[in-house]
Structure formats: C-alpha cells, structure tokens
C-alpha cells in the first residue's frame, strides 16, 4: 500500500511540474510555444507592439525615389536618400533637383519636418525647382 501511495505522490508531483512549465510558457499568435524571457534580458527583434508600428509605416527602400511635389502638385524633385540621426529618428530627406540621367543633378538637404506628407507621395509646401536649386548643394561627409 505504501508503494502505491508513493507512486501516486510522485506522479502527482510530476504532473504538477508539467502543468507549471506549460503555464509559464507563452504562445505566439500562431500557437507556437515561445519560451519565457529571463528577468533582466531583452529579446532580440521587435515586439508585437513594434511590429504593428512597422506594419503601418513605410520602408526606406520604397521612399527613396519618391517624387517630391509642392502643394500645387508640381513635381520639383525626388527623394534621393534619407538621413537618420544618432537617436534613430528620420531627420532629413536628400532631395535631388534637376539633372538628366545623373548629369547636372543638384542634391539638397530638407528637414523632414518641412514636408506635410512624405509617403506615399512627398509634399513640400512652398517649394519650387528654382528655390531648391538655389539652396547649397548637399555633400556627404563620408
């Protein structure tokens, strides 16, 4: 009788441990088990919240080459590059004005805050090709 009682206790303890392990494991939206993150550690990659923000944002590779228009709809250039500050914020768009097939092009740095819209179409109010061509040419530091 003690042997049966001892086995029952061992089986109960093992089942409890299995349930505790299952309860502490999390699953993602597809039902895959995701191991818990130890305290004091940050997992690599993006969180669910960050993924939702990325899903509503724009890829830099899609923004480069975007035509820049003024509020009247006149095409005044295109986004040639984007500058991200050391704190990770998009701060400046490099706009290419004029030129043909890479000859005679003029690049200028425009703070992103001056655009009323940057995607899916870039709108730079009050700008003209002539005004942008008068700005100092942007030259990369490196």
N, CA, C and O atoms as CSV, one atom per row, in Angstrom:
chain,resi,resn,atom,element,x,y,z
A,1,UNK,N,N,0.821,-1.187,0.000
A,1,UNK,CA,C,0.000,0.000,0.000
A,1,UNK,C,C,0.868,1.255,0.000
A,1,UNK,O,O,0.540,2.213,-0.700
A,2,UNK,N,N,1.975,1.286,0.768
A,2,UNK,CA,C,2.884,2.434,0.769
A,2,UNK,C,C,3.528,2.640,-0.590
A,2,UNK,O,O,3.764,3.780,-0.991
A,3,UNK,N,N,3.816,1.569,-1.301
A,3,UNK,CA,C,4.414,1.657,-2.620
A,3,UNK,C,C,3.460,2.344,-3.604
A,3,UNK,O,O,3.877,3.182,-4.404
A,4,UNK,N,N,2.180,1.979,-3.535
A,4,UNK,CA,C,1.177,2.592,-4.415
A,4,UNK,C,C,0.998,4.062,-4.052
A,4,UNK,O,O,0.901,4.912,-4.938
A,5,UNK,N,N,0.953,4.365,-2.766
A,5,UNK,CA,C,0.810,5.751,-2.319
A,5,UNK,C,C,2.029,6.577,-2.729
A,5,UNK,O,O,1.883,7.726,-3.145
A,6,UNK,N,N,3.222,6.008,-2.617
A,6,UNK,CA,C,4.453,6.695,-3.013
A,6,UNK,C,C,4.471,6.993,-4.509
A,6,UNK,O,O,4.874,8.080,-4.923
A,7,UNK,N,N,4.030,6.021,-5.327
A,7,UNK,CA,C,3.967,6.236,-6.779
A,7,UNK,C,C,2.943,7.316,-7.117
A,7,UNK,O,O,3.169,8.135,-8.008
A,8,UNK,N,N,1.844,7.315,-6.421
A,8,UNK,CA,C,0.797,8.316,-6.673
A,8,UNK,C,C,1.310,9.720,-6.373
A,8,UNK,O,O,1.017,10.668,-7.101
A,9,UNK,N,N,2.080,9.841,-5.289
A,9,UNK,CA,C,2.631,11.156,-4.936
A,9,UNK,C,C,3.635,11.606,-5.991
A,9,UNK,O,O,3.622,12.766,-6.405
A,10,UNK,N,N,4.502,10.698,-6.429
A,10,UNK,CA,C,5.494,11.035,-7.448
A,10,UNK,C,C,4.798,11.446,-8.745
A,10,UNK,O,O,5.183,12.440,-9.360
A,11,UNK,N,N,3.786,10.700,-9.165
A,11,UNK,CA,C,3.057,11.033,-10.394
A,11,UNK,C,C,2.368,12.385,-10.237
A,11,UNK,O,O,2.362,13.176,-11.180
A,12,UNK,N,N,1.796,12.667,-9.092
A,12,UNK,CA,C,1.134,13.953,-8.848
A,12,UNK,C,C,2.125,15.106,-8.932
A,12,UNK,O,O,1.834,16.147,-9.522
A,13,UNK,N,N,3.302,14.910,-8.334
A,13,UNK,CA,C,4.324,15.960,-8.367
A,13,UNK,C,C,4.786,16.203,-9.800
A,13,UNK,O,O,4.903,17.354,-10.220
A,14,UNK,N,N,5.050,15.139,-10.558
A,14,UNK,CA,C,5.486,15.294,-11.940
A,14,UNK,C,C,4.421,15.969,-12.794
A,14,UNK,O,O,4.744,16.818,-13.624
A,15,UNK,N,N,3.172,15.609,-12.604
A,15,UNK,CA,C,2.086,16.256,-13.354
A,15,UNK,C,C,1.999,17.732,-12.991
A,15,UNK,O,O,1.783,18.570,-13.866
A,16,UNK,N,N,2.164,18.060,-11.719
A,16,UNK,CA,C,2.123,19.459,-11.292
A,16,UNK,C,C,3.260,20.256,-11.923
A,16,UNK,O,O,3.057,21.378,-12.388
A,17,UNK,N,N,4.453,19.675,-11.935
A,17,UNK,CA,C,5.592,20.353,-12.559
A,17,UNK,C,C,5.360,20.570,-14.059
A,17,UNK,O,O,5.710,21.617,-14.602
A,18,UNK,N,N,4.775,19.584,-14.713
A,18,UNK,CA,C,4.487,19.716,-16.138
A,18,UNK,C,C,3.479,20.832,-16.386
A,18,UNK,O,O,3.616,21.595,-17.342
A,19,UNK,N,N,2.469,20.927,-15.527
A,19,UNK,CA,C,1.466,21.986,-15.672
A,19,UNK,C,C,2.066,23.358,-15.411
A,19,UNK,O,O,1.739,24.323,-16.102
A,20,UNK,N,N,2.944,23.448,-14.414
A,20,UNK,CA,C,3.597,24.722,-14.115
A,20,UNK,C,C,4.445,25.157,-15.307
A,20,UNK,O,O,4.422,26.331,-15.676
A,21,UNK,N,N,5.185,24.247,-15.909
A,21,UNK,CA,C,6.013,24.556,-17.076
A,21,UNK,C,C,5.161,25.003,-18.247
A,21,UNK,O,O,5.536,25.927,-18.969
A,22,UNK,N,N,4.011,24.356,-18.448
A,22,UNK,CA,C,3.116,24.742,-19.534
A,22,UNK,C,C,2.494,26.098,-19.258
A,22,UNK,O,O,2.328,26.899,-20.179
A,23,UNK,N,N,2.148,26.370,-18.010
A,23,UNK,CA,C,1.509,27.642,-17.668
A,23,UNK,C,C,2.469,28.811,-17.850
A,23,UNK,O,O,2.036,29.904,-18.214
A,24,UNK,N,N,3.767,28.606,-17.603
A,24,UNK,CA,C,4.717,29.705,-17.727
A,24,UNK,C,C,5.133,29.944,-19.172
A,24,UNK,O,O,5.624,31.024,-19.500
A,25,UNK,N,N,4.943,28.945,-20.049
A,25,UNK,CA,C,5.275,29.131,-21.456
A,25,UNK,C,C,4.191,29.970,-22.119
A,25,UNK,O,O,3.018,29.873,-21.762
A,26,UNK,N,N,4.580,30.780,-23.069
A,26,UNK,CA,C,3.634,31.603,-23.810
A,26,UNK,C,C,3.591,31.110,-25.239
A,26,UNK,O,O,4.509,30.432,-25.701
A,27,UNK,N,N,2.527,31.451,-25.933
A,27,UNK,CA,C,2.458,31.084,-27.333
A,27,UNK,C,C,2.216,32.332,-28.155
A,27,UNK,O,O,1.595,33.292,-27.700
A,28,UNK,N,N,2.729,32.295,-29.394
A,28,UNK,CA,C,2.535,33.446,-30.271
A,28,UNK,C,C,1.172,33.352,-30.927
A,28,UNK,O,O,0.385,32.466,-30.594
A,29,UNK,N,N,0.879,34.253,-31.858
A,29,UNK,CA,C,-0.441,34.284,-32.479
A,29,UNK,C,C,-0.722,33.082,-33.370
A,29,UNK,O,O,-1.863,32.871,-33.781
A,30,UNK,N,N,0.303,32.295,-33.673
A,30,UNK,CA,C,0.110,31.091,-34.482
A,30,UNK,C,C,0.085,29.833,-33.609
A,30,UNK,O,O,0.012,28.719,-34.129
A,31,UNK,N,N,0.146,30.005,-32.301
A,31,UNK,CA,C,0.078,28.884,-31.386
A,31,UNK,C,C,1.410,28.235,-31.072
A,31,UNK,O,O,1.450,27.270,-30.308
A,32,UNK,N,N,2.503,28.731,-31.634
A,32,UNK,CA,C,3.824,28.170,-31.350
A,32,UNK,C,C,4.251,28.585,-29.944
A,32,UNK,O,O,4.047,29.727,-29.535
A,33,UNK,N,N,4.839,27.655,-29.221
A,33,UNK,CA,C,5.276,27.938,-27.860
A,33,UNK,C,C,6.516,28.819,-27.889
A,33,UNK,O,O,7.497,28.513,-28.567
A,34,UNK,N,N,6.456,29.918,-27.144
A,34,UNK,CA,C,7.560,30.860,-27.039
A,34,UNK,C,C,8.092,30.778,-25.624
A,34,UNK,O,O,7.337,31.016,-24.681
A,35,UNK,N,N,9.365,30.450,-25.437
A,35,UNK,CA,C,9.897,30.334,-24.077
A,35,UNK,C,C,9.881,31.694,-23.375
A,35,UNK,O,O,10.042,32.733,-24.016
A,36,UNK,N,N,9.684,31.677,-22.043
A,36,UNK,CA,C,9.683,32.948,-21.314
A,36,UNK,C,C,11.065,33.598,-21.334
A,36,UNK,O,O,12.082,32.908,-21.402
A,37,UNK,N,N,11.095,34.913,-21.276
A,37,UNK,CA,C,12.347,35.664,-21.270
A,37,UNK,C,C,12.793,35.820,-19.826
A,37,UNK,O,O,12.014,36.278,-18.990
A,38,UNK,N,N,14.040,35.446,-19.511
A,38,UNK,CA,C,14.523,35.612,-18.141
A,38,UNK,C,C,14.503,37.090,-17.734
A,38,UNK,O,O,14.686,37.981,-18.563
A,39,UNK,N,N,14.279,37.324,-16.457
A,39,UNK,CA,C,14.251,38.704,-15.944
A,39,UNK,C,C,15.574,39.394,-16.231
A,39,UNK,O,O,16.639,38.794,-16.084
A,40,UNK,N,N,15.505,40.670,-16.645
A,40,UNK,CA,C,16.710,41.444,-16.901
A,40,UNK,C,C,17.262,41.287,-18.302
A,40,UNK,O,O,18.302,41.864,-18.620
A,41,UNK,N,N,16.591,40.521,-19.146
A,41,UNK,CA,C,17.066,40.345,-20.525
A,41,UNK,C,C,16.019,40.894,-21.482
A,41,UNK,O,O,14.819,40.850,-21.215
A,42,UNK,N,N,16.497,41.403,-22.585
A,42,UNK,CA,C,15.619,41.920,-23.621
A,42,UNK,C,C,15.775,41.015,-24.839
A,42,UNK,O,O,16.894,40.782,-25.296
A,43,UNK,N,N,14.649,40.494,-25.377
A,43,UNK,CA,C,14.769,39.627,-26.547
A,43,UNK,C,C,15.152,40.429,-27.791
A,43,UNK,O,O,14.831,41.611,-27.908
A,44,UNK,N,N,15.841,39.765,-28.714
A,44,UNK,CA,C,16.179,40.410,-29.986
A,44,UNK,C,C,14.936,40.477,-30.851
A,44,UNK,O,O,14.001,39.695,-30.675
A,45,UNK,N,N,14.931,41.406,-31.777
A,45,UNK,CA,C,13.796,41.530,-32.680
A,45,UNK,C,C,12.784,42.525,-32.158
A,45,UNK,O,O,13.036,43.245,-31.192
A,46,UNK,N,N,11.637,42.557,-32.811
A,46,UNK,CA,C,10.607,43.518,-32.440
A,46,UNK,C,C,9.506,42.850,-31.640
A,46,UNK,O,O,9.231,41.661,-31.802
A,47,UNK,N,N,8.881,43.634,-30.775
A,47,UNK,CA,C,7.754,43.138,-30.000
A,47,UNK,C,C,6.504,43.200,-30.860
A,47,UNK,O,O,6.536,43.725,-31.973
A,48,UNK,N,N,5.413,42.668,-30.351
A,48,UNK,CA,C,4.146,42.702,-31.074
A,48,UNK,C,C,3.736,44.143,-31.341
A,48,UNK,O,O,3.291,44.470,-32.441
A,49,UNK,N,N,3.884,45.008,-30.338
A,49,UNK,CA,C,3.521,46.419,-30.496
A,49,UNK,C,C,4.381,47.072,-31.571
A,49,UNK,O,O,3.874,47.808,-32.418
A,50,UNK,N,N,5.685,46.802,-31.534
A,50,UNK,CA,C,6.587,47.376,-32.535
A,50,UNK,C,C,6.263,46.846,-33.930
A,50,UNK,O,O,6.361,47.583,-34.912
A,51,UNK,N,N,5.882,45.582,-34.022
A,51,UNK,CA,C,5.519,45.004,-35.310
A,51,UNK,C,C,4.316,45.720,-35.899
A,51,UNK,O,O,4.258,45.959,-37.105
A,52,UNK,N,N,3.350,46.063,-35.045
A,52,UNK,CA,C,2.176,46.797,-35.521
A,52,UNK,C,C,2.575,48.180,-36.032
A,52,UNK,O,O,2.016,48.651,-37.023
A,53,UNK,N,N,3.532,48.840,-35.376
A,53,UNK,CA,C,4.008,50.146,-35.837
A,53,UNK,C,C,4.719,50.024,-37.175
A,53,UNK,O,O,4.539,50.862,-38.059
A,54,UNK,N,N,5.527,48.977,-37.323
A,54,UNK,CA,C,6.245,48.757,-38.581
A,54,UNK,C,C,5.251,48.501,-39.707
A,54,UNK,O,O,5.430,48.981,-40.826
A,55,UNK,N,N,4.205,47.744,-39.403
A,55,UNK,CA,C,3.213,47.411,-40.423
A,55,UNK,C,C,2.496,48.651,-40.944
A,55,UNK,O,O,2.024,48.652,-42.080
A,56,UNK,N,N,2.406,49.701,-40.139
A,56,UNK,CA,C,1.724,50.917,-40.577
A,56,UNK,C,C,2.701,51.966,-41.105
A,56,UNK,O,O,2.275,53.036,-41.538
A,57,UNK,N,N,3.984,51.682,-41.076
A,57,UNK,CA,C,4.989,52.635,-41.535
A,57,UNK,C,C,5.360,52.409,-42.988
A,57,UNK,O,O,4.673,51.692,-43.717
A,58,UNK,N,N,6.455,53.030,-43.399
A,58,UNK,CA,C,6.933,52.950,-44.773
A,58,UNK,C,C,8.374,52.473,-44.780
A,58,UNK,O,O,9.169,52.875,-43.931
A,59,UNK,N,N,8.708,51.628,-45.726
A,59,UNK,CA,C,10.083,51.159,-45.877
A,59,UNK,C,C,10.906,52.247,-46.542
A,59,UNK,O,O,10.451,52.886,-47.491
A,60,UNK,N,N,12.117,52.457,-46.044
A,60,UNK,CA,C,13.012,53.458,-46.628
A,60,UNK,C,C,13.280,53.146,-48.090
A,60,UNK,O,O,13.381,54.060,-48.908
A,61,UNK,N,N,13.397,51.871,-48.430
A,61,UNK,CA,C,13.672,51.491,-49.818
A,61,UNK,C,C,12.537,51.899,-50.753
A,61,UNK,O,O,12.761,52.098,-51.947
A,62,UNK,N,N,11.326,52.026,-50.223
A,62,UNK,CA,C,10.193,52.470,-51.039
A,62,UNK,C,C,10.101,53.995,-51.082
A,62,UNK,O,O,9.556,54.553,-52.034
A,63,UNK,N,N,10.629,54.674,-50.059
A,63,UNK,CA,C,10.593,56.135,-50.035
A,63,UNK,C,C,11.641,56.747,-50.956
A,63,UNK,O,O,11.413,57.792,-51.565
A,64,UNK,N,N,12.789,56.087,-51.051
A,64,UNK,CA,C,13.847,56.592,-51.934
A,64,UNK,C,C,13.364,56.452,-53.376
A,64,UNK,O,O,12.967,55.371,-53.811
A,65,UNK,N,N,13.406,57.558,-54.099
A,65,UNK,CA,C,12.890,57.584,-55.464
A,65,UNK,C,C,11.491,58.185,-55.545
A,65,UNK,O,O,10.968,58.401,-56.638
A,66,UNK,N,N,10.883,58.457,-54.385
A,66,UNK,CA,C,9.555,59.072,-54.361
A,66,UNK,C,C,9.626,60.476,-54.951
A,66,UNK,O,O,10.518,61.255,-54.614
A,67,UNK,N,N,8.697,60.787,-55.817
A,67,UNK,CA,C,8.633,62.120,-56.419
A,67,UNK,C,C,8.204,63.124,-55.361
A,67,UNK,O,O,7.307,62.853,-54.562
A,68,UNK,N,N,8.850,64.286,-55.360
A,68,UNK,CA,C,8.513,65.367,-54.430
A,68,UNK,C,C,7.704,66.408,-55.195
A,68,UNK,O,O,8.108,66.870,-56.263
A,69,UNK,N,N,6.560,66.763,-54.630
A,69,UNK,CA,C,5.675,67.761,-55.234
A,69,UNK,C,C,5.461,68.900,-54.250
A,69,UNK,O,O,5.631,68.731,-53.043
A,70,UNK,N,N,5.088,70.057,-54.774
A,70,UNK,CA,C,4.650,71.137,-53.881
A,70,UNK,C,C,3.135,71.003,-53.688
A,70,UNK,O,O,2.516,70.089,-54.233
A,71,UNK,N,N,2.551,71.901,-52.923
A,71,UNK,CA,C,1.119,71.791,-52.634
A,71,UNK,C,C,0.249,71.988,-53.876
A,71,UNK,O,O,-0.925,71.616,-53.866
A,72,UNK,N,N,0.798,72.560,-54.936
A,72,UNK,CA,C,0.055,72.740,-56.196
A,72,UNK,C,C,0.115,71.495,-57.079
A,72,UNK,O,O,-0.562,71.420,-58.104
A,73,UNK,N,N,0.930,70.523,-56.675
A,73,UNK,CA,C,1.053,69.296,-57.452
A,73,UNK,C,C,2.194,69.307,-58.447
A,73,UNK,O,O,2.386,68.337,-59.179
A,74,UNK,N,N,2.966,70.408,-58.487
A,74,UNK,CA,C,4.111,70.482,-59.405
A,74,UNK,C,C,5.235,69.576,-58.904
A,74,UNK,O,O,5.594,69.616,-57.728
A,75,UNK,N,N,5.794,68.750,-59.814
A,75,UNK,CA,C,6.933,67.906,-59.437
A,75,UNK,C,C,8.170,68.793,-59.364
A,75,UNK,O,O,8.499,69.516,-60.304
A,76,UNK,N,N,8.853,68.715,-58.205
A,76,UNK,CA,C,10.029,69.573,-58.021
A,76,UNK,C,C,11.306,68.783,-57.784
A,76,UNK,O,O,12.385,69.371,-57.707
A,77,UNK,N,N,11.207,67.474,-57.668
A,77,UNK,CA,C,12.388,66.651,-57.454
A,77,UNK,C,C,11.992,65.259,-57.015
A,77,UNK,O,O,10.847,64.837,-57.178
A,78,UNK,N,N,12.963,64.554,-56.454
A,78,UNK,CA,C,12.667,63.236,-55.896
A,78,UNK,C,C,13.603,62.943,-54.730
A,78,UNK,O,O,14.715,63.464,-54.651
A,79,UNK,N,N,13.119,62.096,-53.832
A,79,UNK,CA,C,13.924,61.739,-52.661
A,79,UNK,C,C,15.052,60.817,-53.112
A,79,UNK,O,O,14.821,59.738,-53.658
A,80,UNK,N,N,16.280,61.275,-52.866
A,80,UNK,CA,C,17.467,60.525,-53.271
A,80,UNK,C,C,18.026,59.699,-52.116
A,80,UNK,O,O,18.640,58.654,-52.331
A,81,UNK,N,N,17.807,60.178,-50.885
A,81,UNK,CA,C,18.346,59.484,-49.721
A,81,UNK,C,C,17.619,59.976,-48.477
A,81,UNK,O,O,16.920,60.988,-48.520
A,82,UNK,N,N,17.784,59.269,-47.386
A,82,UNK,CA,C,17.202,59.642,-46.097
A,82,UNK,C,C,18.290,59.589,-45.039
A,82,UNK,O,O,19.125,58.685,-45.044
A,83,UNK,N,N,18.281,60.552,-44.138
A,83,UNK,CA,C,19.282,60.602,-43.071
A,83,UNK,C,C,18.587,60.334,-41.739
A,83,UNK,O,O,17.593,60.977,-41.400
A,84,UNK,N,N,19.126,59.378,-40.997
A,84,UNK,CA,C,18.614,59.029,-39.678
A,84,UNK,C,C,19.622,59.546,-38.657
A,84,UNK,O,O,20.822,59.299,-38.778
A,85,UNK,N,N,19.123,60.268,-37.644
A,85,UNK,CA,C,20.015,60.823,-36.628
A,85,UNK,C,C,20.522,59.719,-35.702
A,85,UNK,O,O,20.044,58.585,-35.751
A,86,UNK,N,N,21.486,60.062,-34.865
A,86,UNK,CA,C,22.068,59.070,-33.959
A,86,UNK,C,C,21.064,58.548,-32.943
A,86,UNK,O,O,21.275,57.481,-32.365
A,87,UNK,N,N,19.965,59.287,-32.710
A,87,UNK,CA,C,18.949,58.780,-31.782
A,87,UNK,C,C,17.875,57.958,-32.503
A,87,UNK,O,O,16.866,57.586,-31.903
A,88,UNK,N,N,18.097,57.676,-33.796
A,88,UNK,CA,C,17.216,56.783,-34.533
A,88,UNK,C,C,16.026,57.442,-35.205
A,88,UNK,O,O,15.129,56.746,-35.679
A,89,UNK,N,N,15.996,58.759,-35.257
A,89,UNK,CA,C,14.859,59.448,-35.870
A,89,UNK,C,C,15.197,59.869,-37.297
A,89,UNK,O,O,16.321,60.272,-37.597
A,90,UNK,N,N,14.197,59.763,-38.163
A,90,UNK,CA,C,14.343,60.239,-39.530
A,90,UNK,C,C,14.330,61.757,-39.484
A,90,UNK,O,O,13.331,62.352,-39.080
A,91,UNK,N,N,15.414,62.391,-39.888
A,91,UNK,CA,C,15.522,63.838,-39.719
A,91,UNK,C,C,15.594,64.613,-41.022
A,91,UNK,O,O,15.046,65.712,-41.116
A,92,UNK,N,N,16.260,64.062,-42.032
A,92,UNK,CA,C,16.494,64.819,-43.255
A,92,UNK,C,C,16.246,63.935,-44.472
A,92,UNK,O,O,16.612,62.760,-44.499
A,93,UNK,N,N,15.616,64.536,-45.476
A,93,UNK,CA,C,15.479,63.884,-46.778
A,93,UNK,C,C,16.415,64.603,-47.740
A,93,UNK,O,O,16.427,65.832,-47.804
A,94,UNK,N,N,17.188,63.843,-48.476
A,94,UNK,CA,C,18.043,64.418,-49.508
A,94,UNK,C,C,17.218,64.400,-50.799
A,94,UNK,O,O,16.849,63.342,-51.308
A,95,UNK,N,N,16.945,65.591,-51.304
A,95,UNK,CA,C,16.110,65.729,-52.494
A,95,UNK,C,C,16.996,66.076,-53.680
A,95,UNK,O,O,17.818,66.990,-53.612
A,96,UNK,N,N,16.819,65.342,-54.757
A,96,UNK,CA,C,17.559,65.600,-55.995
A,96,UNK,C,C,16.677,66.460,-56.899
A,96,UNK,O,O,15.532,66.114,-57.191
A,97,UNK,N,N,17.233,67.573,-57.329
A,97,UNK,CA,C,16.504,68.526,-58.161
A,97,UNK,C,C,17.219,68.665,-59.493
A,97,UNK,O,O,18.440,68.819,-59.535
A,98,UNK,N,N,16.464,68.610,-60.576
A,98,UNK,CA,C,17.045,68.837,-61.905
A,98,UNK,C,C,17.949,67.714,-62.341
A,98,UNK,O,O,17.952,66.631,-61.757
A,99,UNK,N,N,18.696,67.980,-63.351
A,99,UNK,CA,C,19.601,66.976,-63.901
A,99,UNK,C,C,18.872,66.045,-64.851
A,99,UNK,O,O,17.644,65.969,-64.864
A,100,UNK,N,N,19.658,65.345,-65.638
A,100,UNK,CA,C,19.115,64.373,-66.585
A,100,UNK,C,C,20.085,63.210,-66.659
A,100,UNK,O,O,21.254,63.384,-67.004
A,101,UNK,N,N,19.599,62.033,-66.337
A,101,UNK,CA,C,20.412,60.819,-66.337
A,101,UNK,C,C,21.687,60.978,-65.506
A,101,UNK,O,O,22.762,60.511,-65.882
A,102,UNK,N,N,21.531,61.655,-64.361
A,102,UNK,CA,C,22.654,61.805,-63.440
A,102,UNK,C,C,23.566,62.975,-63.736
A,102,UNK,O,O,24.472,63.254,-62.950
A,103,UNK,N,N,23.356,63.678,-64.856
A,103,UNK,CA,C,24.192,64.811,-65.212
A,103,UNK,C,C,23.489,66.099,-64.787
A,103,UNK,O,O,22.318,66.312,-65.100
A,104,UNK,N,N,24.219,66.952,-64.071
A,104,UNK,CA,C,23.671,68.238,-63.656
A,104,UNK,C,C,22.695,68.166,-62.491
A,104,UNK,O,O,21.969,69.125,-62.232
A,105,UNK,N,N,22.671,67.048,-61.790
A,105,UNK,CA,C,21.744,66.950,-60.669
A,105,UNK,C,C,22.253,67.767,-59.483
A,105,UNK,O,O,23.454,67.960,-59.299
A,106,UNK,N,N,21.319,68.225,-58.710
A,106,UNK,CA,C,21.619,69.073,-57.550
A,106,UNK,C,C,20.892,68.463,-56.358
A,106,UNK,O,O,19.664,68.375,-56.351
A,107,UNK,N,N,21.654,68.042,-55.348
A,107,UNK,CA,C,21.059,67.446,-54.146
A,107,UNK,C,C,21.014,68.479,-53.038
A,107,UNK,O,O,21.980,69.206,-52.807
A,108,UNK,N,N,19.870,68.534,-52.348
A,108,UNK,CA,C,19.721,69.448,-51.211
A,108,UNK,C,C,19.158,68.675,-50.023
A,108,UNK,O,O,18.424,67.701,-50.189
A,109,UNK,N,N,19.514,69.124,-48.827
A,109,UNK,CA,C,19.023,68.507,-47.591
A,109,UNK,C,C,17.802,69.283,-47.111
A,109,UNK,O,O,17.859,70.497,-46.915
A,110,UNK,N,N,16.705,68.571,-46.926
A,110,UNK,CA,C,15.462,69.182,-46.458
A,110,UNK,C,C,15.038,68.471,-45.175
A,110,UNK,O,O,14.853,67.254,-45.177
A,111,UNK,N,N,14.882,69.219,-44.073
A,111,UNK,CA,C,14.391,68.586,-42.844
A,111,UNK,C,C,13.014,67.948,-43.075
A,111,UNK,O,O,12.137,68.552,-43.692
A,112,UNK,N,N,12.846,66.757,-42.588
A,112,UNK,CA,C,11.603,66.014,-42.792
A,112,UNK,C,C,10.410,66.787,-42.231
A,112,UNK,O,O,9.306,66.682,-42.765
A,113,UNK,N,N,10.612,67.554,-41.174
A,113,UNK,CA,C,9.504,68.304,-40.559
A,113,UNK,C,C,8.904,69.338,-41.512
A,113,UNK,O,O,7.788,69.804,-41.281
A,114,UNK,N,N,9.632,69.711,-42.593
A,114,UNK,CA,C,9.114,70.684,-43.549
A,114,UNK,C,C,8.136,70.059,-44.550
A,114,UNK,O,O,7.383,70.770,-45.215
A,115,UNK,N,N,8.152,68.734,-44.650
A,115,UNK,CA,C,7.199,68.048,-45.528
A,115,UNK,C,C,5.858,67.945,-44.795
A,115,UNK,O,O,5.817,67.687,-43.592
A,116,UNK,N,N,4.767,68.149,-45.532
A,116,UNK,CA,C,3.451,67.900,-44.918
A,116,UNK,C,C,3.077,66.443,-45.077
A,116,UNK,O,O,2.210,65.935,-44.366
A,117,UNK,N,N,3.724,65.777,-46.002
A,117,UNK,CA,C,3.491,64.356,-46.247
A,117,UNK,C,C,4.755,63.818,-46.894
A,117,UNK,O,O,5.367,64.491,-47.723
A,118,UNK,N,N,5.150,62.599,-46.515
A,118,UNK,CA,C,6.354,62.035,-47.126
A,118,UNK,C,C,6.042,60.738,-47.867
A,118,UNK,O,O,6.833,60.299,-48.701
A,119,UNK,N,N,4.911,60.129,-47.574
A,119,UNK,CA,C,4.531,58.903,-48.265
A,119,UNK,C,C,3.003,58.830,-48.315
A,119,UNK,O,O,2.350,59.320,-47.394
A,120,UNK,N,N,2.440,58.267,-49.300
A,120,UNK,CA,C,3.044,57.624,-50.468
A,120,UNK,C,C,3.562,58.624,-51.492
A,120,UNK,O,O,4.253,58.247,-52.439
A,121,UNK,N,N,3.229,59.906,-51.305
A,121,UNK,CA,C,3.747,60.953,-52.184
A,121,UNK,C,C,4.313,62.038,-51.284
A,121,UNK,O,O,3.671,62.435,-50.312
A,122,UNK,N,N,5.507,62.518,-51.597
A,122,UNK,CA,C,6.143,63.552,-50.778
A,122,UNK,C,C,5.631,64.930,-51.193
A,122,UNK,O,O,5.644,65.284,-52.372
A,123,UNK,N,N,5.181,65.697,-50.203
A,123,UNK,CA,C,4.680,67.045,-50.470
A,123,UNK,C,C,5.480,68.038,-49.644
A,123,UNK,O,O,5.534,67.954,-48.417
A,124,UNK,N,N,6.102,68.981,-50.344
A,124,UNK,CA,C,6.923,70.017,-49.730
A,124,UNK,C,C,6.290,71.370,-50.070
A,124,UNK,O,O,6.554,71.930,-51.134
A,125,UNK,N,N,5.458,71.892,-49.166
A,125,UNK,CA,C,4.731,73.126,-49.477
A,125,UNK,C,C,5.651,74.325,-49.669
A,125,UNK,O,O,6.667,74.475,-48.991
A,126,UNK,N,N,5.259,75.170,-50.612
A,126,UNK,CA,C,6.005,76.401,-50.867
A,126,UNK,C,C,7.273,76.217,-51.666
A,126,UNK,O,O,7.967,77.198,-51.933
A,127,UNK,N,N,7.602,75.010,-52.055
A,127,UNK,CA,C,8.853,74.749,-52.766
A,127,UNK,C,C,8.655,74.817,-54.282
A,127,UNK,O,O,7.585,74.507,-54.805
A,128,UNK,N,N,9.705,75.225,-54.954
A,128,UNK,CA,C,9.763,75.192,-56.419
A,128,UNK,C,C,11.122,74.630,-56.806
A,128,UNK,O,O,12.046,74.603,-55.993
A,129,UNK,N,N,11.239,74.181,-58.049
A,129,UNK,CA,C,12.535,73.689,-58.530
A,129,UNK,C,C,13.584,74.788,-58.410
A,129,UNK,O,O,14.710,74.538,-57.982
A,130,UNK,N,N,13.210,75.997,-58.788
A,130,UNK,CA,C,14.148,77.116,-58.771
A,130,UNK,C,C,14.630,77.416,-57.351
A,130,UNK,O,O,15.817,77.660,-57.132
A,131,UNK,N,N,13.705,77.396,-56.386
A,131,UNK,CA,C,14.075,77.676,-54.992
A,131,UNK,C,C,15.018,76.598,-54.457
A,131,UNK,O,O,15.978,76.911,-53.753
A,132,UNK,N,N,14.750,75.333,-54.785
A,132,UNK,CA,C,15.614,74.243,-54.310
A,132,UNK,C,C,16.988,74.299,-54.972
A,132,UNK,O,O,17.995,73.990,-54.336
A,133,UNK,N,N,17.034,74.688,-56.237
A,133,UNK,CA,C,18.325,74.786,-56.936
A,133,UNK,C,C,19.197,75.894,-56.348
A,133,UNK,O,O,20.421,75.847,-56.468
A,134,UNK,N,N,18.580,76.883,-55.716
A,134,UNK,CA,C,19.353,77.984,-55.096
A,134,UNK,C,C,19.927,77.586,-53.741
A,134,UNK,O,O,20.812,78.269,-53.225
A,135,UNK,N,N,19.437,76.491,-53.156
A,135,UNK,CA,C,19.960,76.035,-51.863
A,135,UNK,C,C,21.357,75.449,-52.059
A,135,UNK,O,O,21.695,74.979,-53.146
A,136,UNK,N,N,22.163,75.483,-50.998
A,136,UNK,CA,C,23.510,74.881,-51.101
A,136,UNK,C,C,23.407,73.392,-51.424
A,136,UNK,O,O,22.534,72.689,-50.914
A,137,UNK,N,N,24.287,72.941,-52.255
A,137,UNK,CA,C,24.328,71.522,-52.633
A,137,UNK,C,C,24.721,70.679,-51.416
A,137,UNK,O,O,25.632,71.034,-50.669
A,138,UNK,N,N,24.028,69.578,-51.237
A,138,UNK,CA,C,24.349,68.686,-50.128
A,138,UNK,C,C,25.509,67.780,-50.544
A,138,UNK,O,O,25.497,67.195,-51.627
A,139,UNK,N,N,26.510,67.673,-49.665
A,139,UNK,CA,C,27.667,66.811,-49.892
A,139,UNK,C,C,27.795,65.884,-48.685
A,139,UNK,O,O,27.785,66.338,-47.541
A,140,UNK,N,N,27.914,64.595,-48.945
A,140,UNK,CA,C,28.065,63.620,-47.852
A,140,UNK,C,C,29.394,63.814,-47.146
A,140,UNK,O,O,30.414,64.077,-47.784
A,141,UNK,N,N,29.379,63.682,-45.821
A,141,UNK,CA,C,30.596,63.827,-45.025
A,141,UNK,C,C,31.539,62.649,-45.247
A,141,UNK,O,O,32.756,62.813,-45.159
A,142,UNK,N,N,31.017,61.504,-45.524
A,142,UNK,CA,C,31.846,60.295,-45.695
A,142,UNK,C,C,31.684,59.710,-47.056
A,142,UNK,O,O,32.305,58.695,-47.370
